[in-house]
């Protein structure tokens, strides 16, 4: 959907004033919360990519030391695997890979490490020798609880100072970006 530029608007309308003295309309589905201030500059689509990348790097910097302190290997999805198994229960390796957005080769190597560390156990499925049921061990459950606490704290950090209306707006925008990317894969 394209931005609609209009010459004037009242304070009660969904139009907001840009610094360039051009009025722009926000489509009703993406209506910006009334109390949200727009910091407009010349729109550059690469800013979206750069901002998302910077946020991802900052997120990693926040989480990595905490996961390393738990003895987890970062960058292989171990925290996501622990959380998925804790919240959804035992599951097949392929299902776990899909839920955690990890390719099958990487998850296989990661699960090998996690099994050696005593965090998970694999059981072969009797009717299919190549399928593995993955489940947490007691140590894995304990680490998963710690991971979930770290994720909750991080979620609070992400959302600090944002109203419910702003969060809803942000999620709507991110959903659209996600669909755009999925449509082009």
N, C-alpha and C positions, 0 to 999 in steps of 0.2 A: 504494500500500500504506500502511495506517495504522500509526502507532506503537502498540505494545501495552504498556500499563502494568501492572506486576505488583508485588506487595508486597515481595518479597525475592529475593535471588539470592546465589550464591556467587561468589568471586573468579574461578573458572575458567569461569564461564558467559558467554554473550554479552551479559549484562545489565550496564549501567553505572549508577552512581549519579548522579543529577542533584543540583544544589545545592538544589533544592526538597524533597529527601528523598523524591522519588518515584522508583521504579525504572522504567526503561524498557527494553523489549526491542528489539534491533536485528534486523530480519529477516535470516535466514541469508545471503541473496543480497547483503546490504549490510553484512555483519558488519564492525564497526569493528576495526581492528588493536588488539591487546591493550595495546600501549604508548602508544596515542593517548589523550590526556587530553581529556575533554569540558568545554568551557566553556559550560555551560548557563545560559540566562536564560529569561525568558518567551519562548516561541517566537512569532515574528512572521514570517509568510511574506514580507513585504516586505523583510526582511533579506537574503533570497537575491538578489532583484533588485538591491538597493543594493550588496551585496558584489560581485556580478558586474560591475556598472557601474563601481564604484571600481577593480576589478582591470583592467578594460578601459582606463580613463583612465590608470592608472599604467603599463600596458603601452605606451600611445601615448607618454607622456612619456619612457619609456625608449628607444623605438625612433626617434621622430621626429628628434631631433638627429643620430643616426647616418645615417639615410637622407638627410636634408638635406645632410649633409657629403659624401655620394656624388653629390649633384646630382639626387636623385630627388624627384619631387613626391609629398608624402604625402597620404593621403586619397583617392587615386584607384586604389590597388591596384598601383602599379608594382612594388613589391618582390615581391608575390605572383605577378605576371605573369612577372617575371624568373625566380623560383624554379621556377614550373611549367614554363616553356619549357626551363630548364636540366635539370631532373630528368626530364621526360617527353618532351622533344624537340619538334620542330615539330608544330603542330596547327592545326586549323581555328579561326577566330575564335570561333564559337559554343561549341565544346568548351572553349576557353580561358576564356570567360566563365563557363561552368558550373563548371569546376574552381576558379576563383578567386572564385566567388560574387559576380560583378559583373554588373549588368544590361547588356544589349546596347548601349544608348545610351552609357552611361558608358565601357564598354570600347572602343567605337569612338573616342571622343574621346581616351581615354588612349593608345590605340595610335597615333593620329595624332601626339600629342606625342612618344611614344617613337620613332616612325619619324623625325621631324624631328631628334631628338637622336642618331640613329644607333645606337640600341640594338636595334631589331628591323627586319626587312624583311618586307613582305607580297608574296605572289605570288598572282595570281588563278589559280583553278582552271580549266583549259581547258574542262571540260564544264559549268561553272556560273559565270557571270560575276559573280554576287553573293557567292560564297564566297571567302574569303581564307585562304591558308595563312600562318601566322605563324611566323617563326623568328628566332632570335637572330643578331645580327651578332657579329663578334669583340669589339667594345667591349661589347656586351650580355652576352656570356658572361663577360667579366671582371667587370662590375658584378654579375652574378648570383652569381658566386663570393663576392664581398664580402657580398652580401645573405645568402647561405646561412651564412656565418661569423657574421654578426650574429644570425641566427635561432638558431644553435646556442648562442651565448653567452647569448642571452635564455632559451632553454630551460633551460640550466644554472642561470640565476638563478631561474627559476620553481620549479625542483625542488630547490633548495638546502635541505638539512636534512630532506628527506622520504625516508622509506624506500621500498623497492619496494612493500611492502604498503600504505603510505599512498597512493602514487601510483595503485595499482590501485583502491583504494577511491574515491579522488577521481574517477578516470576513469569508474568505474561510476555514480557519482552524476551526473556531468556528462552521461553518455550518457542517463540517464533524463530529465534536464531537456531535452536536445536532442530526444528522442522526444516529450515532452509538447508542446514548441513546434511541432514538425513536424506533429503530429496536429491542431493548431489553426490551421494556416495554410491 
